[in-house]
């Protein structure tokens, strides 16, 4: 999943991003408007859910947060 997201960052849905974050131990802490705030330990990562696909900037941030870890979902 990470490979496809990296190749097509503008075509990633919120559902796909949420599944990837949850696979790496992130959970939804709170929702403020269209922003879902994911947390894992002291780290936080907001992801906006206004469109069918999320912005590429969020995809790049998610990929950076999950790189170098064991990937069961790839």
Phi and psi restraints in degrees (range 20) as a CNS / XPLOR table:
assign (resid 1 and name C) (resid 2 and name N)
       (resid 2 and name CA) (resid 2 and name C) 1.0 -61.6 20.0 2
assign (resid 2 and name N) (resid 2 and name CA)
       (resid 2 and name C) (resid 3 and name N) 1.0 -39.2 20.0 2
assign (resid 2 and name C) (resid 3 and name N)
       (resid 3 and name CA) (resid 3 and name C) 1.0 -62.8 20.0 2
assign (resid 3 and name N) (resid 3 and name CA)
       (resid 3 and name C) (resid 4 and name N) 1.0 -44.8 20.0 2
assign (resid 3 and name C) (resid 4 and name N)
       (resid 4 and name CA) (resid 4 and name C) 1.0 -65.2 20.0 2
assign (resid 4 and name N) (resid 4 and name CA)
       (resid 4 and name C) (resid 5 and name N) 1.0 -39.3 20.0 2
assign (resid 4 and name C) (resid 5 and name N)
       (resid 5 and name CA) (resid 5 and name C) 1.0 -63.8 20.0 2
assign (resid 5 and name N) (resid 5 and name CA)
       (resid 5 and name C) (resid 6 and name N) 1.0 -39.9 20.0 2
assign (resid 5 and name C) (resid 6 and name N)
       (resid 6 and name CA) (resid 6 and name C) 1.0 -67.9 20.0 2
assign (resid 6 and name N) (resid 6 and name CA)
       (resid 6 and name C) (resid 7 and name N) 1.0 -34.8 20.0 2
assign (resid 6 and name C) (resid 7 and name N)
       (resid 7 and name CA) (resid 7 and name C) 1.0 -76.6 20.0 2
assign (resid 7 and name N) (resid 7 and name CA)
       (resid 7 and name C) (resid 8 and name N) 1.0 -31.6 20.0 2
assign (resid 7 and name C) (resid 8 and name N)
       (resid 8 and name CA) (resid 8 and name C) 1.0 -132.7 20.0 2
assign (resid 8 and name N) (resid 8 and name CA)
       (resid 8 and name C) (resid 9 and name N) 1.0 69.0 20.0 2
assign (resid 8 and name C) (resid 9 and name N)
       (resid 9 and name CA) (resid 9 and name C) 1.0 -66.5 20.0 2
assign (resid 9 and name N) (resid 9 and name CA)
       (resid 9 and name C) (resid 10 and name N) 1.0 -20.5 20.0 2
assign (resid 9 and name C) (resid 10 and name N)
       (resid 10 and name CA) (resid 10 and name C) 1.0 -85.1 20.0 2
assign (resid 10 and name N) (resid 10 and name CA)
       (resid 10 and name C) (resid 11 and name N) 1.0 -6.0 20.0 2
assign (resid 10 and name C) (resid 11 and name N)
       (resid 11 and name CA) (resid 11 and name C) 1.0 -111.4 20.0 2
assign (resid 11 and name N) (resid 11 and name CA)
       (resid 11 and name C) (resid 12 and name N) 1.0 21.4 20.0 2
assign (resid 11 and name C) (resid 12 and name N)
       (resid 12 and name CA) (resid 12 and name C) 1.0 -91.8 20.0 2
assign (resid 12 and name N) (resid 12 and name CA)
       (resid 12 and name C) (resid 13 and name N) 1.0 128.3 20.0 2
assign (resid 12 and name C) (resid 13 and name N)
       (resid 13 and name CA) (resid 13 and name C) 1.0 -84.8 20.0 2
assign (resid 13 and name N) (resid 13 and name CA)
       (resid 13 and name C) (resid 14 and name N) 1.0 162.5 20.0 2
assign (resid 13 and name C) (resid 14 and name N)
       (resid 14 and name CA) (resid 14 and name C) 1.0 -61.4 20.0 2
assign (resid 14 and name N) (resid 14 and name CA)
       (resid 14 and name C) (resid 15 and name N) 1.0 -39.4 20.0 2
assign (resid 14 and name C) (resid 15 and name N)
       (resid 15 and name CA) (resid 15 and name C) 1.0 -60.1 20.0 2
assign (resid 15 and name N) (resid 15 and name CA)
       (resid 15 and name C) (resid 16 and name N) 1.0 -43.1 20.0 2
assign (resid 15 and name C) (resid 16 and name N)
       (resid 16 and name CA) (resid 16 and name C) 1.0 -64.3 20.0 2
assign (resid 16 and name N) (resid 16 and name CA)
       (resid 16 and name C) (resid 17 and name N) 1.0 -43.2 20.0 2
assign (resid 16 and name C) (resid 17 and name N)
       (resid 17 and name CA) (resid 17 and name C) 1.0 -63.4 20.0 2
assign (resid 17 and name N) (resid 17 and name CA)
       (resid 17 and name C) (resid 18 and name N) 1.0 -42.0 20.0 2
assign (resid 17 and name C) (resid 18 and name N)
       (resid 18 and name CA) (resid 18 and name C) 1.0 -63.6 20.0 2
assign (resid 18 and name N) (resid 18 and name CA)
       (resid 18 and name C) (resid 19 and name N) 1.0 -42.6 20.0 2
assign (resid 18 and name C) (resid 19 and name N)
       (resid 19 and name CA) (resid 19 and name C) 1.0 -62.0 20.0 2
assign (resid 19 and name N) (resid 19 and name CA)
       (resid 19 and name C) (resid 20 and name N) 1.0 -41.8 20.0 2
assign (resid 19 and name C) (resid 20 and name N)
       (resid 20 and name CA) (resid 20 and name C) 1.0 -65.8 20.0 2
assign (resid 20 and name N) (resid 20 and name CA)
       (resid 20 and name C) (resid 21 and name N) 1.0 -46.9 20.0 2
assign (resid 20 and name C) (resid 21 and name N)
       (resid 21 and name CA) (resid 21 and name C) 1.0 -60.8 20.0 2
assign (resid 21 and name N) (resid 21 and name CA)
       (resid 21 and name C) (resid 22 and name N) 1.0 -43.6 20.0 2
assign (resid 21 and name C) (resid 22 and name N)
       (resid 22 and name CA) (resid 22 and name C) 1.0 -65.8 20.0 2
assign (resid 22 and name N) (resid 22 and name CA)
       (resid 22 and name C) (resid 23 and name N) 1.0 -31.9 20.0 2
assign (resid 22 and name C) (resid 23 and name N)
       (resid 23 and name CA) (resid 23 and name C) 1.0 -65.6 20.0 2
assign (resid 23 and name N) (resid 23 and name CA)
       (resid 23 and name C) (resid 24 and name N) 1.0 -25.2 20.0 2
assign (resid 23 and name C) (resid 24 and name N)
       (resid 24 and name CA) (resid 24 and name C) 1.0 -99.4 20.0 2
assign (resid 24 and name N) (resid 24 and name CA)
       (resid 24 and name C) (resid 25 and name N) 1.0 13.6 20.0 2
assign (resid 24 and name C) (resid 25 and name N)
       (resid 25 and name CA) (resid 25 and name C) 1.0 92.1 20.0 2
assign (resid 25 and name N) (resid 25 and name CA)
       (resid 25 and name C) (resid 26 and name N) 1.0 8.6 20.0 2
assign (resid 25 and name C) (resid 26 and name N)
       (resid 26 and name CA) (resid 26 and name C) 1.0 -84.2 20.0 2
assign (resid 26 and name N) (resid 26 and name CA)
       (resid 26 and name C) (resid 27 and name N) 1.0 145.5 20.0 2
assign (resid 26 and name C) (resid 27 and name N)
       (resid 27 and name CA) (resid 27 and name C) 1.0 -130.7 20.0 2
assign (resid 27 and name N) (resid 27 and name CA)
       (resid 27 and name C) (resid 28 and name N) 1.0 154.8 20.0 2
assign (resid 27 and name C) (resid 28 and name N)
       (resid 28 and name CA) (resid 28 and name C) 1.0 -75.9 20.0 2
assign (resid 28 and name N) (resid 28 and name CA)
       (resid 28 and name C) (resid 29 and name N) 1.0 120.2 20.0 2
assign (resid 28 and name C) (resid 29 and name N)
       (resid 29 and name CA) (resid 29 and name C) 1.0 -89.6 20.0 2
assign (resid 29 and name N) (resid 29 and name CA)
       (resid 29 and name C) (resid 30 and name N) 1.0 -43.7 20.0 2
assign (resid 29 and name C) (resid 30 and name N)
       (resid 30 and name CA) (resid 30 and name C) 1.0 -160.5 20.0 2
assign (resid 30 and name N) (resid 30 and name CA)
       (resid 30 and name C) (resid 31 and name N) 1.0 164.2 20.0 2
assign (resid 30 and name C) (resid 31 and name N)
       (resid 31 and name CA) (resid 31 and name C) 1.0 -127.9 20.0 2
assign (resid 31 and name N) (resid 31 and name CA)
       (resid 31 and name C) (resid 32 and name N) 1.0 125.2 20.0 2
assign (resid 31 and name C) (resid 32 and name N)
       (resid 32 and name CA) (resid 32 and name C) 1.0 -123.1 20.0 2
assign (resid 32 and name N) (resid 32 and name CA)
       (resid 32 and name C) (resid 33 and name N) 1.0 102.6 20.0 2
assign (resid 32 and name C) (resid 33 and name N)
       (resid 33 and name CA) (resid 33 and name C) 1.0 67.1 20.0 2
assign (resid 33 and name N) (resid 33 and name CA)
       (resid 33 and name C) (resid 34 and name N) 1.0 -122.2 20.0 2
assign (resid 33 and name C) (resid 34 and name N)
       (resid 34 and name CA) (resid 34 and name C) 1.0 -93.2 20.0 2
assign (resid 34 and name N) (resid 34 and name CA)
       (resid 34 and name C) (resid 35 and name N) 1.0 -2.2 20.0 2
assign (resid 34 and name C) (resid 35 and name N)
       (resid 35 and name CA) (resid 35 and name C) 1.0 -95.6 20.0 2
assign (resid 35 and name N) (resid 35 and name CA)
       (resid 35 and name C) (resid 36 and name N) 1.0 122.9 20.0 2
assign (resid 35 and name C) (resid 36 and name N)
       (resid 36 and name CA) (resid 36 and name C) 1.0 -97.5 20.0 2
assign (resid 36 and name N) (resid 36 and name CA)
       (resid 36 and name C) (resid 37 and name N) 1.0 125.5 20.0 2
assign (resid 36 and name C) (resid 37 and name N)
       (resid 37 and name CA) (resid 37 and name C) 1.0 -101.2 20.0 2
assign (resid 37 and name N) (resid 37 and name CA)
       (resid 37 and name C) (resid 38 and name N) 1.0 114.6 20.0 2
assign (resid 37 and name C) (resid 38 and name N)
       (resid 38 and name CA) (resid 38 and name C) 1.0 -96.6 20.0 2
assign (resid 38 and name N) (resid 38 and name CA)
       (resid 38 and name C) (resid 39 and name N) 1.0 143.6 20.0 2
assign (resid 38 and name C) (resid 39 and name N)
       (resid 39 and name CA) (resid 39 and name C) 1.0 -132.1 20.0 2
assign (resid 39 and name N) (resid 39 and name CA)
       (resid 39 and name C) (resid 40 and name N) 1.0 151.1 20.0 2
assign (resid 39 and name C) (resid 40 and name N)
       (resid 40 and name CA) (resid 40 and name C) 1.0 -152.5 20.0 2
assign (resid 40 and name N) (resid 40 and name CA)
       (resid 40 and name C) (resid 41 and name N) 1.0 106.6 20.0 2
assign (resid 40 and name C) (resid 41 and name N)
       (resid 41 and name CA) (resid 41 and name C) 1.0 64.3 20.0 2
assign (resid 41 and name N) (resid 41 and name CA)
       (resid 41 and name C) (resid 42 and name N) 1.0 -132.0 20.0 2
assign (resid 41 and name C) (resid 42 and name N)
       (resid 42 and name CA) (resid 42 and name C) 1.0 -83.6 20.0 2
assign (resid 42 and name N) (resid 42 and name CA)
       (resid 42 and name C) (resid 43 and name N) 1.0 -6.5 20.0 2
assign (resid 42 and name C) (resid 43 and name N)
       (resid 43 and name CA) (resid 43 and name C) 1.0 -85.8 20.0 2
assign (resid 43 and name N) (resid 43 and name CA)
       (resid 43 and name C) (resid 44 and name N) 1.0 145.0 20.0 2
assign (resid 43 and name C) (resid 44 and name N)
       (resid 44 and name CA) (resid 44 and name C) 1.0 -128.9 20.0 2
assign (resid 44 and name N) (resid 44 and name CA)
       (resid 44 and name C) (resid 45 and name N) 1.0 150.3 20.0 2
assign (resid 44 and name C) (resid 45 and name N)
       (resid 45 and name CA) (resid 45 and name C) 1.0 -144.2 20.0 2
assign (resid 45 and name N) (resid 45 and name CA)
       (resid 45 and name C) (resid 46 and name N) 1.0 109.8 20.0 2
assign (resid 45 and name C) (resid 46 and name N)
       (resid 46 and name CA) (resid 46 and name C) 1.0 -81.3 20.0 2
assign (resid 46 and name N) (resid 46 and name CA)
       (resid 46 and name C) (resid 47 and name N) 1.0 145.9 20.0 2
assign (resid 46 and name C) (resid 47 and name N)
       (resid 47 and name CA) (resid 47 and name C) 1.0 -137.9 20.0 2
assign (resid 47 and name N) (resid 47 and name CA)
       (resid 47 and name C) (resid 48 and name N) 1.0 123.5 20.0 2
assign (resid 47 and name C) (resid 48 and name N)
       (resid 48 and name CA) (resid 48 and name C) 1.0 -81.9 20.0 2
assign (resid 48 and name N) (resid 48 and name CA)
       (resid 48 and name C) (resid 49 and name N) 1.0 138.4 20.0 2
assign (resid 48 and name C) (resid 49 and name N)
       (resid 49 and name CA) (resid 49 and name C) 1.0 -122.8 20.0 2
assign (resid 49 and name N) (resid 49 and name CA)
       (resid 49 and name C) (resid 50 and name N) 1.0 59.0 20.0 2
assign (resid 49 and name C) (resid 50 and name N)
       (resid 50 and name CA) (resid 50 and name C) 1.0 -100.7 20.0 2
assign (resid 50 and name N) (resid 50 and name CA)
       (resid 50 and name C) (resid 51 and name N) 1.0 -25.1 20.0 2
assign (resid 50 and name C) (resid 51 and name N)
       (resid 51 and name CA) (resid 51 and name C) 1.0 -119.8 20.0 2
assign (resid 51 and name N) (resid 51 and name CA)
       (resid 51 and name C) (resid 52 and name N) 1.0 169.4 20.0 2
assign (resid 51 and name C) (resid 52 and name N)
       (resid 52 and name CA) (resid 52 and name C) 1.0 -62.3 20.0 2
assign (resid 52 and name N) (resid 52 and name CA)
       (resid 52 and name C) (resid 53 and name N) 1.0 -33.7 20.0 2
assign (resid 52 and name C) (resid 53 and name N)
       (resid 53 and name CA) (resid 53 and name C) 1.0 -116.6 20.0 2
assign (resid 53 and name N) (resid 53 and name CA)
       (resid 53 and name C) (resid 54 and name N) 1.0 153.1 20.0 2
assign (resid 53 and name C) (resid 54 and name N)
       (resid 54 and name CA) (resid 54 and name C) 1.0 -89.4 20.0 2
assign (resid 54 and name N) (resid 54 and name CA)
       (resid 54 and name C) (resid 55 and name N) 1.0 160.9 20.0 2
assign (resid 54 and name C) (resid 55 and name N)
       (resid 55 and name CA) (resid 55 and name C) 1.0 -67.0 20.0 2
assign (resid 55 and name N) (resid 55 and name CA)
       (resid 55 and name C) (resid 56 and name N) 1.0 146.8 20.0 2
assign (resid 55 and name C) (resid 56 and name N)
       (resid 56 and name CA) (resid 56 and name C) 1.0 -60.3 20.0 2
assign (resid 56 and name N) (resid 56 and name CA)
       (resid 56 and name C) (resid 57 and name N) 1.0 -29.7 20.0 2
assign (resid 56 and name C) (resid 57 and name N)
       (resid 57 and name CA) (resid 57 and name C) 1.0 -62.1 20.0 2
assign (resid 57 and name N) (resid 57 and name CA)
       (resid 57 and name C) (resid 58 and name N) 1.0 -38.8 20.0 2
assign (resid 57 and name C) (resid 58 and name N)
       (resid 58 and name CA) (resid 58 and name C) 1.0 -67.9 20.0 2
assign (resid 58 and name N) (resid 58 and name CA)
       (resid 58 and name C) (resid 59 and name N) 1.0 -38.9 20.0 2
assign (resid 58 and name C) (resid 59 and name N)
       (resid 59 and name CA) (resid 59 and name C) 1.0 -61.6 20.0 2
assign (resid 59 and name N) (resid 59 and name CA)
       (resid 59 and name C) (resid 60 and name N) 1.0 -45.4 20.0 2
assign (resid 59 and name C) (resid 60 and name N)
       (resid 60 and name CA) (resid 60 and name C) 1.0 -62.6 20.0 2
assign (resid 60 and name N) (resid 60 and name CA)
       (resid 60 and name C) (resid 61 and name N) 1.0 -40.0 20.0 2
assign (resid 60 and name C) (resid 61 and name N)
       (resid 61 and name CA) (resid 61 and name C) 1.0 -65.0 20.0 2
assign (resid 61 and name N) (resid 61 and name CA)
       (resid 61 and name C) (resid 62 and name N) 1.0 -42.1 20.0 2
assign (resid 61 and name C) (resid 62 and name N)
       (resid 62 and name CA) (resid 62 and name C) 1.0 -64.4 20.0 2
assign (resid 62 and name N) (resid 62 and name CA)
       (resid 62 and name C) (resid 63 and name N) 1.0 -43.6 20.0 2
assign (resid 62 and name C) (resid 63 and name N)
       (resid 63 and name CA) (resid 63 and name C) 1.0 -63.0 20.0 2
assign (resid 63 and name N) (resid 63 and name CA)
       (resid 63 and name C) (resid 64 and name N) 1.0 -38.5 20.0 2
assign (resid 63 and name C) (resid 64 and name N)
       (resid 64 and name CA) (resid 64 and name C) 1.0 -66.5 20.0 2
assign (resid 64 and name N) (resid 64 and name CA)
       (resid 64 and name C) (resid 65 and name N) 1.0 -39.7 20.0 2
assign (resid 64 and name C) (resid 65 and name N)
       (resid 65 and name CA) (resid 65 and name C) 1.0 -67.4 20.0 2
assign (resid 65 and name N) (resid 65 and name CA)
       (resid 65 and name C) (resid 66 and name N) 1.0 -26.7 20.0 2
assign (resid 65 and name C) (resid 66 and name N)
       (resid 66 and name CA) (resid 66 and name C) 1.0 -105.8 20.0 2
assign (resid 66 and name N) (resid 66 and name CA)
       (resid 66 and name C) (resid 67 and name N) 1.0 0.6 20.0 2
assign (resid 66 and name C) (resid 67 and name N)
       (resid 67 and name CA) (resid 67 and name C) 1.0 -74.3 20.0 2
assign (resid 67 and name N) (resid 67 and name CA)
       (resid 67 and name C) (resid 68 and name N) 1.0 149.5 20.0 2
assign (resid 67 and name C) (resid 68 and name N)
       (resid 68 and name CA) (resid 68 and name C) 1.0 79.9 20.0 2
assign (resid 68 and name N) (resid 68 and name CA)
       (resid 68 and name C) (resid 69 and name N) 1.0 0.0 20.0 2
assign (resid 68 and name C) (resid 69 and name N)
       (resid 69 and name CA) (resid 69 and name C) 1.0 -101.5 20.0 2
assign (resid 69 and name N) (resid 69 and name CA)
       (resid 69 and name C) (resid 70 and name N) 1.0 160.7 20.0 2
assign (resid 69 and name C) (resid 70 and name N)
       (resid 70 and name CA) (resid 70 and name C) 1.0 -61.3 20.0 2
assign (resid 70 and name N) (resid 70 and name CA)
       (resid 70 and name C) (resid 71 and name N) 1.0 130.3 20.0 2
assign (resid 70 and name C) (resid 71 and name N)
       (resid 71 and name CA) (resid 71 and name C) 1.0 -112.4 20.0 2
assign (resid 71 and name N) (resid 71 and name CA)
       (resid 71 and name C) (resid 72 and name N) 1.0 106.7 20.0 2
assign (resid 71 and name C) (resid 72 and name N)
       (resid 72 and name CA) (resid 72 and name C) 1.0 -86.5 20.0 2
assign (resid 72 and name N) (resid 72 and name CA)
       (resid 72 and name C) (resid 73 and name N) 1.0 -21.1 20.0 2
assign (resid 72 and name C) (resid 73 and name N)
       (resid 73 and name CA) (resid 73 and name C) 1.0 -97.5 20.0 2
assign (resid 73 and name N) (resid 73 and name CA)
       (resid 73 and name C) (resid 74 and name N) 1.0 9.7 20.0 2
